[in-house]
C-alpha cells in the first residue's frame, strides 16, 4: 500500500500542476530537495572540501543504497554525472576489435546507437538489430539466433524513451549468459519505476539516471559493472581518483567500479541521489511498479476512448510511459495545449528512436509518464484535456 497523500505532501507542486513528465524529469520530493540544499548551504558556509568531508557518511551511502536497489555489491557501483556518460564509460571500455559485432534492438535510444555507429567507424565493428515479436518487444529467440562467434556485446534499452514497452531483460540475460556474450542494459527509464535485480536480469553492466523515475537531482547518474569483469575493463579516460600514480611512468587503476568515476563531481547531487534511492526503497519498488502500471493502463484506456486518438505503446508488458497521437492535430500542438492546461508532458520524435519510429511511419508522439504520487483524478483530467477542442 502506498500513502499517496503523504507522497503528494512531499511534492507541494502537485497542488499547482499535474506532473506527467516523470520519464523526462520528475520533481524531487522534499526529503531529496532538502538533502541537496542542506549540502549546498554547508558548501557556502564552510567550503566545498570541508562540506564533502563532513558528508562522508551520506556520500558513502550512495554505494550502499544502489547496492540494495540493484542487488549487487557496493564495489560494483560508480557515480557518474548522467546516464549517457555512465553508459559511455563502460561501452568505450570494452576492447572491441575489427570484425566484432554489437547486437541491439529496434527500440534503441539515439545516443546509444550513435555510439555503435562511432565504434563502427573507428574500430570496424558491425551492428546487428534483433527482430521483434508480434507485440513489438525484442524477440528473444530471434535475438539468440543472431548470435555468432564474433558477437561481442548485446546492448539493449530496457524501457525505450518512445513508449510504454518493457523489453524482456531477464530473458535476454539468460541468452547472453548461455552464449558468454557481454550484456549492457540501459535502465535510464526503468530505474525507479520497477524493481531491478542485476542477478536475476543477468546483465554485466547497467546504467541509469537520477532525474527520471528515481526523482533525484539533475546531473546525476550511476553505473553498475559486474565485479568479475572490472580487471579487464580500462575506462576511456582516467584521473587521480580512478587511478593512482604509482611510479614516474606507471599508474594503477582502482580495483572497484570507482575506476569509472572522476575526482571532481557534484557532491550535493550524489548526496541527493542517495537520498532519492532510499526514498524509493522506503516506498517499495514493487508497490511503485504496481501503482504506476495501473495508472498508466487507466490512462491508455481513457485516451483510447477518445475519438481520433491512437495509443501507440508496444510490448507484452507496458509500464508508466504512455504515448499517443490525435488525428488532425500535430503532437506538438497537443503538447502545448496540455502544458497550457497545467499538465506537464513531452513530445518524443524520430531523432530519439529512428529505427523504431521510422518503421512505424511515426514522426512525433505525445508522451505522458505517470508516477506513484499521481492520482486517478489527474489521469481523468488529462484525458479530458486531450479530448477538449
C-alpha positions as CSV (number, residue, x, y, z in Angstrom):
1,X,0.0,0.0,0.0
2,X,1.2,3.5,-0.9
3,X,0.3,6.6,1.1
4,X,-0.4,8.8,-1.9
5,X,-1.4,11.8,0.1
6,X,1.9,11.6,2.0
7,X,3.9,11.5,-1.2
8,X,1.9,14.5,-2.5
9,X,2.7,16.4,0.6
10,X,6.3,15.7,-0.1
11,X,5.7,17.2,-3.6
12,X,4.0,20.5,-3.0
13,X,3.9,21.5,-6.7
14,X,1.3,18.8,-7.1
15,X,-1.2,21.4,-5.9
16,X,-0.4,23.6,-8.9
17,X,0.2,21.2,-11.8
18,X,-0.1,17.6,-13.0
19,X,3.4,16.0,-13.3
20,X,3.1,13.7,-16.2
21,X,6.7,14.1,-17.5
22,X,8.3,11.7,-15.0
23,X,10.1,10.0,-17.8
24,X,11.8,13.3,-18.6
25,X,12.5,14.9,-15.2
26,X,10.3,14.0,-12.2
27,X,10.1,16.6,-9.4
28,X,12.3,15.9,-6.4
29,X,10.3,15.1,-3.2
30,X,11.1,17.4,-0.2
31,X,13.4,15.0,1.6
32,X,15.6,14.8,-1.5
33,X,15.5,18.5,-2.2
34,X,16.4,19.2,1.5
35,X,19.4,16.9,1.3
36,X,20.7,18.8,-1.7
37,X,20.1,22.3,-0.4
38,X,21.4,21.4,3.0
39,X,24.7,20.3,1.5
40,X,24.9,23.3,-0.8
41,X,24.3,25.6,2.3
42,X,27.3,23.9,4.0
43,X,29.4,24.4,1.0
44,X,28.6,28.1,1.1
45,X,29.3,28.2,4.8
46,X,32.5,26.2,5.2
47,X,33.7,25.5,1.6
48,X,33.3,22.5,-0.7
49,X,36.2,20.4,0.6
50,X,35.1,20.7,4.3
51,X,31.5,20.1,3.4
52,X,32.4,17.0,1.5
53,X,34.4,15.6,4.4
54,X,31.6,16.4,6.8
55,X,29.1,14.5,4.5
56,X,31.3,11.4,4.1
57,X,28.6,9.1,5.6
58,X,25.9,10.3,3.2
59,X,28.3,10.1,0.3
60,X,29.3,6.6,1.1
61,X,25.7,5.6,1.5
62,X,25.3,6.3,-2.3
63,X,27.1,2.9,-2.9
64,X,25.1,1.1,-0.2
65,X,21.8,2.4,-1.4
66,X,22.4,1.4,-5.0
67,X,23.8,-2.0,-3.9
68,X,20.4,-2.5,-2.2
69,X,18.4,-1.2,-5.2
70,X,20.2,-3.4,-7.7
71,X,21.1,-6.4,-5.6
72,X,24.8,-6.1,-6.1
73,X,28.0,-5.2,-4.2
74,X,28.8,-1.6,-3.3
75,X,32.2,-2.1,-5.0
76,X,30.3,-2.7,-8.3
77,X,28.7,0.8,-8.3
78,X,30.0,4.1,-9.7
79,X,28.7,7.6,-9.5
80,X,28.6,9.3,-13.0
81,X,27.2,12.7,-13.9
82,X,24.4,11.4,-16.1
83,X,23.1,8.2,-17.7
84,X,24.6,8.7,-21.1
85,X,28.1,9.3,-19.7
86,X,27.7,6.2,-17.4
87,X,26.7,4.1,-20.4
88,X,29.6,5.6,-22.5
89,X,32.2,4.9,-19.8
90,X,31.6,1.2,-19.8
91,X,30.8,0.9,-23.5
92,X,34.0,2.6,-24.6
93,X,36.0,0.5,-22.1
94,X,35.1,-2.7,-24.0
95,X,38.1,-3.7,-26.1
96,X,36.3,-4.1,-29.4
97,X,38.3,-5.5,-32.3
98,X,37.7,-5.1,-36.1
99,X,35.0,-7.6,-37.1
100,X,33.3,-7.7,-33.7
101,X,29.6,-7.3,-33.8
102,X,27.1,-5.5,-31.5
103,X,23.6,-6.9,-31.2
104,X,20.9,-4.4,-30.3
105,X,17.2,-3.8,-30.7
106,X,15.0,-1.6,-33.0
107,X,13.8,0.4,-29.9
108,X,17.4,1.5,-29.0
109,X,17.9,5.1,-27.9
110,X,19.7,7.6,-30.2
111,X,22.7,8.3,-28.1
112,X,23.5,4.6,-27.8
113,X,23.0,3.9,-31.4
114,X,25.3,6.8,-32.3
115,X,27.9,5.2,-30.1
116,X,27.5,2.0,-32.1
117,X,28.0,3.9,-35.3
118,X,31.0,5.7,-33.9
119,X,32.6,2.4,-32.9
120,X,31.8,1.0,-36.4
121,X,33.6,4.0,-37.9
122,X,36.7,3.9,-35.7
123,X,37.1,0.2,-34.8
124,X,35.3,-1.5,-37.8
125,X,32.7,-3.3,-35.7
126,X,29.4,-4.4,-37.1
127,X,25.8,-3.7,-35.9
128,X,23.1,-6.3,-35.8
129,X,19.5,-5.4,-35.0
130,X,17.4,-8.2,-33.4
131,X,13.8,-8.8,-34.6
132,X,10.7,-8.0,-32.6
133,X,7.8,-10.3,-31.8
134,X,4.1,-9.7,-32.5
135,X,3.8,-7.4,-29.5
136,X,6.8,-5.2,-30.5
137,X,9.2,-6.3,-27.8
138,X,12.5,-8.0,-28.6
139,X,12.1,-11.5,-30.0
140,X,14.3,-13.4,-27.6
141,X,14.6,-16.5,-29.8
142,X,15.3,-14.3,-32.8
143,X,18.0,-12.4,-30.9
144,X,19.6,-15.7,-29.8
145,X,19.6,-17.0,-33.4
146,X,21.6,-13.9,-34.5
147,X,24.5,-14.5,-32.1
148,X,27.7,-15.6,-33.8
149,X,31.2,-16.3,-32.6
150,X,32.1,-12.6,-33.3
151,X,29.1,-11.2,-31.3
152,X,31.0,-9.1,-28.7
153,X,28.1,-7.3,-26.9
154,X,24.4,-7.3,-26.5
155,X,23.2,-3.8,-25.7
156,X,19.5,-3.2,-25.1
157,X,17.4,-0.4,-23.7
158,X,15.1,-1.8,-21.0
159,X,12.3,0.8,-21.4
160,X,12.6,2.9,-24.5
161,X,12.1,6.6,-24.4
162,X,9.3,6.5,-27.0
163,X,6.7,4.4,-25.3
164,X,5.5,2.0,-22.6
165,X,7.3,-1.1,-23.9
166,X,9.3,-3.1,-21.3
167,X,11.8,-5.3,-23.1
168,X,12.3,-8.8,-21.6
169,X,15.6,-8.0,-19.9
170,X,16.0,-11.2,-17.9
171,X,15.2,-13.5,-20.8
172,X,17.9,-11.7,-22.8
173,X,20.3,-12.0,-19.9
174,X,19.8,-15.8,-19.9
175,X,20.7,-15.8,-23.6
176,X,23.8,-13.7,-23.0
177,X,25.0,-16.0,-20.2
178,X,24.5,-19.1,-22.3
179,X,26.4,-17.5,-25.2
180,X,29.0,-15.9,-22.9
181,X,28.4,-12.6,-24.5
182,X,28.7,-9.3,-22.6
183,X,25.4,-7.7,-21.9
184,X,24.8,-3.9,-21.3
185,X,21.4,-2.8,-20.2
186,X,20.3,0.8,-20.4
187,X,17.9,1.3,-17.4
188,X,17.5,5.0,-17.8
189,X,13.7,4.8,-17.9
190,X,13.2,1.7,-15.7
191,X,15.3,2.6,-12.6
192,X,12.9,3.9,-10.0
193,X,9.7,2.7,-11.6
194,X,10.2,-1.0,-11.3
195,X,12.4,-3.5,-9.4
196,X,15.9,-4.0,-10.9
197,X,17.8,-7.1,-9.8
198,X,21.0,-7.4,-11.8
199,X,21.5,-11.0,-10.6
200,X,18.1,-12.0,-11.9
201,X,18.5,-9.9,-15.1
202,X,21.9,-11.4,-15.7
203,X,23.4,-8.2,-17.1
204,X,27.1,-7.4,-16.9
205,X,26.6,-3.6,-17.0
206,X,23.6,-1.4,-16.2
207,X,23.4,2.4,-16.4
208,X,20.8,4.9,-15.3
209,X,20.0,8.5,-14.3
210,X,18.8,10.2,-11.2
211,X,16.4,12.8,-12.6
212,X,13.7,10.5,-14.0
213,X,11.7,7.9,-12.0
214,X,14.2,7.9,-9.2
215,X,13.3,11.5,-8.6
216,X,16.8,12.6,-7.8
217,X,18.6,15.8,-8.9
218,X,19.6,16.6,-12.5
219,X,23.2,16.0,-13.4
220,X,23.4,12.6,-11.6
221,X,23.7,9.1,-12.8
222,X,25.0,5.7,-11.9
223,X,26.8,2.7,-13.4
224,X,26.8,-1.0,-12.3
225,X,29.7,-3.2,-13.5
226,X,29.9,-6.9,-12.6
227,X,32.9,-7.2,-10.3
228,X,34.4,-10.2,-12.1
229,X,34.9,-8.1,-15.3
230,X,36.5,-5.0,-13.7
231,X,40.1,-6.1,-14.2
232,X,39.5,-6.5,-17.9
233,X,38.0,-3.0,-18.4
234,X,40.1,0.1,-18.9
235,X,38.0,3.2,-18.7
236,X,38.2,5.6,-21.8
237,X,39.8,8.2,-19.5
238,X,41.2,8.1,-16.0
239,X,42.4,10.6,-13.4
240,X,43.9,10.6,-10.0
241,X,40.6,9.3,-8.5
242,X,40.2,6.5,-10.9
243,X,43.9,5.5,-10.7
244,X,46.9,6.1,-8.5
245,X,50.2,7.5,-10.0
246,X,52.3,4.6,-8.6
247,X,55.6,5.5,-10.2
248,X,57.0,8.0,-12.6
249,X,55.9,6.0,-15.7
250,X,53.2,3.9,-14.1
251,X,49.7,4.1,-12.7
252,X,47.3,1.6,-11.1
253,X,43.6,1.6,-11.7
254,X,41.3,1.2,-8.7
255,X,40.1,-2.3,-8.2
256,X,36.4,-1.4,-7.8
257,X,33.9,0.3,-10.1
258,X,35.0,3.7,-9.0
259,X,37.6,3.5,-11.7
260,X,34.8,4.8,-13.9
261,X,34.4,7.9,-11.8
262,X,36.5,11.1,-11.8
263,X,37.7,13.2,-8.9
264,X,35.6,16.3,-9.3
265,X,31.9,15.6,-9.0
266,X,28.6,17.2,-8.0
267,X,28.7,16.2,-4.3
268,X,25.3,17.6,-3.4
269,X,23.9,15.7,-6.3
270,X,25.4,12.5,-5.1
271,X,24.0,13.0,-1.6
272,X,20.6,13.9,-3.1
273,X,20.6,10.8,-5.4
274,X,21.4,8.5,-2.5
275,X,18.5,10.1,-0.6
276,X,16.3,9.6,-3.6
277,X,17.1,5.9,-3.8
278,X,16.4,5.5,-0.1
279,X,13.1,7.3,-0.6
280,X,12.1,4.9,-3.4
281,X,13.2,1.9,-1.3
282,X,11.1,3.1,1.6
283,X,8.0,3.1,-0.7
284,X,9.0,-0.2,-2.2
285,X,9.8,-0.8,-5.9
286,X,7.1,-3.5,-6.3
287,X,4.5,-1.1,-4.9
288,X,5.7,1.7,-7.2
289,X,5.6,-0.6,-10.2
290,X,2.1,-1.9,-9.4
291,X,0.6,1.6,-8.9
292,X,2.3,3.3,-11.9
293,X,1.3,0.4,-14.3
294,X,-2.3,0.6,-13.0
295,X,-2.4,4.4,-13.5
296,X,-0.9,4.1,-17.0
297,X,-3.4,1.5,-18.0
298,X,-6.2,3.7,-16.9
299,X,-4.6,6.5,-18.9
300,X,-4.3,4.3,-22.0
301,X,-8.0,3.2,-21.8
302,X,-9.1,6.8,-21.3
303,X,-7.2,8.0,-24.3
304,X,-8.3,5.1,-26.5
305,X,-11.9,6.0,-25.8
306,X,-11.4,9.5,-27.3
307,X,-12.4,9.6,-31.0
308,X,-9.4,10.2,-33.2
309,X,-6.8,9.3,-30.5
310,X,-4.4,6.5,-31.2
311,X,-2.4,5.0,-28.3
312,X,1.0,3.9,-29.7
313,X,2.6,1.8,-26.9
314,X,4.1,-1.6,-27.8
315,X,5.0,-4.7,-25.8
316,X,3.5,-7.6,-23.9
317,X,4.2,-5.7,-20.7
318,X,3.6,-2.0,-20.5
319,X,4.9,0.5,-17.9
320,X,4.4,4.0,-16.7
321,X,5.0,5.7,-20.1
322,X,2.1,6.3,-22.4
323,X,2.4,7.6,-25.9
324,X,-0.3,8.7,-28.3
325,X,-1.3,11.0,-31.2
326,X,-4.6,12.6,-32.2
327,X,-5.8,12.7,-35.7
328,X,-5.8,16.2,-37.2
329,X,-3.5,17.7,-34.6
330,X,0.3,17.7,-34.6
331,X,1.7,16.2,-31.4
332,X,3.5,19.5,-30.7
333,X,0.2,21.3,-30.7
334,X,-1.3,18.7,-28.3
335,X,1.7,19.1,-26.0
336,X,1.2,22.9,-26.0
337,X,-2.5,22.5,-25.2
338,X,-1.8,20.2,-22.3
339,X,1.0,22.4,-20.9
340,X,-1.3,25.4,-21.0
341,X,-3.8,23.3,-19.0
342,X,-1.2,22.7,-16.3
343,X,-0.2,19.2,-17.4
344,X,3.5,18.6,-17.8
345,X,4.3,16.3,-20.6
346,X,6.7,15.9,-23.6
347,X,7.0,15.0,-27.2
348,X,9.1,12.2,-28.4
349,X,10.3,12.1,-32.1
350,X,12.2,10.3,-34.7
351,X,15.5,11.7,-33.7
352,X,15.4,9.9,-30.4
353,X,14.5,6.4,-31.8
354,X,14.9,6.4,-35.5
355,X,14.8,2.6,-36.1
356,X,11.5,2.1,-34.2
357,X,9.6,5.2,-35.1
358,X,10.5,5.2,-38.8
359,X,9.5,1.6,-39.1
360,X,6.0,2.6,-37.8
361,X,5.9,5.7,-40.0
362,X,5.7,7.9,-36.9
363,X,7.4,11.3,-36.8
364,X,6.2,12.5,-33.4
365,X,4.2,11.3,-30.4
366,X,2.9,13.0,-27.2
367,X,4.4,11.3,-24.2
368,X,2.7,11.2,-20.8
369,X,4.5,9.4,-17.9
370,X,2.9,8.8,-14.5
371,X,4.4,8.1,-11.1
372,X,3.2,6.7,-7.9
373,X,2.3,10.2,-6.4
374,X,-0.1,10.8,-9.3
375,X,-3.8,10.2,-8.9
376,X,-6.7,8.7,-10.8
377,X,-8.3,12.1,-10.9
378,X,-5.3,13.5,-12.6
379,X,-5.4,10.8,-15.2
380,X,-9.0,11.6,-15.9
381,X,-8.3,15.3,-16.1
382,X,-5.5,14.7,-18.6
383,X,-7.9,12.6,-20.8
384,X,-10.5,15.4,-20.7
385,X,-7.8,17.9,-21.7
386,X,-6.8,15.8,-24.7
387,X,-10.4,15.5,-25.8
388,X,-11.1,19.2,-25.5
389,X,-11.4,21.1,-28.7
